[in-house]
Amino acid sequence: MARTIQSLERAAAVLRLLAGGERRLGLSDIASTLGLAKGTAHGLLRTLQQEGFVEQDPASGRYQLGAELLRLGNSYLDVHELRARALVWTDDLARSGGESVHLGVLHHQGVLIVHHVFRPDDSRQVLEIGTMRPLHSTALGKVLAAWDPVAHSEMLDAGLKPITDRTVTDSSVLERELEEARSRGWAGENGETWEGIAAVAAPILDRHRMPVGAVGVTGAVERVHADGAPRPRLVAAVRDCARSISRDLGADRFRGVSLGSE
């Protein structure tokens, strides 16, 4: 059995104690409840406070949970709500489009796949939930970078590294592509991450009409494209799916955020 790290266990115990109480707790209360020396408890609290996980009331000196912990919790809930809201619509998209469907969110300068619906045929496929994809070379990533300024910044920070011969590594060329994506309401890729693979993706908005993810279809170029461009039927299906998920998240109107011409 792998050894655990005692300091992390103690920090987790402090957070659980603060989460379970109905009031702020003082240093002595925390130390005695957890069976820790006051110096040890104070060191843990000071570190957690520096990281934003714990706050200290200036008047009483007592401790409570901090805003950073709330932010992380909300992020977890947001991803799970997004996935829950998307289940039916992504299943419908896979059936109507005949291709694999992926739902992605921004994570550590890339796209984290949080939901994957297999292509509806008998071919062998690998579940890709939890995998990471680049921002600059994927349809999902381009959507996030086009609609979310944070994703755009993280894309540039990560660098436009060549993955295949078709990967766009010129920032001015990519910026024009992102501007076009914002104008038409979707983004695409064609052999930029995997040779012979194309994709189409569209943005998902939350109740504040802010981009929270992207949904798209992925498949062989010959199935996704026709005459050198994504099939209009697939583009329409992806955009309809993104709108439906957005509506379920509360974004019933898209004022202030362009999703392209109808």
ZIVEN-V579120 format. One record per residue. N is the residue number from 0. OMEGA is omega in whole degrees, 0 to 359 (999 if undefined). Layout:
N/OMEGA
N/OMEGA
//
This chain:
0/182
1/179
2/178
3/179
4/189
5/182
6/178
7/177
8/180
9/178
10/178
11/179
12/177
13/181
14/178
15/180
16/179
17/180
18/184
19/182
20/178
21/182
22/174
23/182
24/176
25/181
26/181
27/179
28/182
29/182
30/183
31/181
32/183
33/179
34/182
35/170
36/182
37/179
38/178
39/180
40/180
41/178
42/178
43/181
44/179
45/179
46/179
47/178
48/179
49/180
50/178
51/182
52/180
53/176
54/179
55/178
56/184
57/184
58/186
59/183
60/181
61/186
62/174
63/179
64/183
65/185
66/181
67/178
68/178
69/179
70/179
71/178
72/179
73/178
74/178
75/181
76/181
77/180
78/181
79/175
80/178
81/180
82/181
83/180
84/187
85/190
86/184
87/185
88/179
89/174
90/179
91/180
92/179
93/179
94/184
95/182
96/179
97/182
98/176
99/179
100/179
101/175
102/185
103/177
104/178
105/179
106/175
107/176
108/177
109/178
110/176
111/178
112/183
113/176
114/183
115/175
116/182
117/170
118/187
119/173
120/185
121/182
122/179
123/182
124/182
125/179
126/186
127/177
128/180
129/179
130/179
131/177
132/180
133/176
134/192
135/186
136/183
137/178
138/178
139/181
140/179
141/177
142/180
143/181
144/182
145/185
146/185
147/180
148/178
149/178
150/179
151/179
152/180
153/176
154/180
155/179
156/180
157/181
158/182
159/185
160/176
161/178
162/171
163/179
164/183
165/181
166/177
167/180
168/177
169/185
170/180
171/177
172/180
173/178
174/177
175/179
176/179
177/178
178/177
179/178
180/179
181/182
182/185
183/175
184/178
185/177
186/181
187/172
188/181
189/178
190/184
191/178
192/175
193/179
194/178
195/181
196/179
197/181
198/175
199/181
200/180
201/184
202/173
203/182
204/178
205/183
206/177
207/182
208/175
209/180
210/181
211/181
212/179
213/178
214/182
215/175
216/181
217/179
218/179
219/183
220/184
221/178
222/182
223/183
224/171
225/181
226/174
227/181
228/178
229/180
230/181
231/180
232/179
233/178
234/180
235/181
236/179
237/180
238/177
239/179
240/180
241/178
242/182
243/178
244/180
245/178
246/179
247/177
248/177
249/181
250/184
251/175
252/185
253/178
254/174
255/177
256/184
257/172
258/176
259/180
260/179
261/999
//
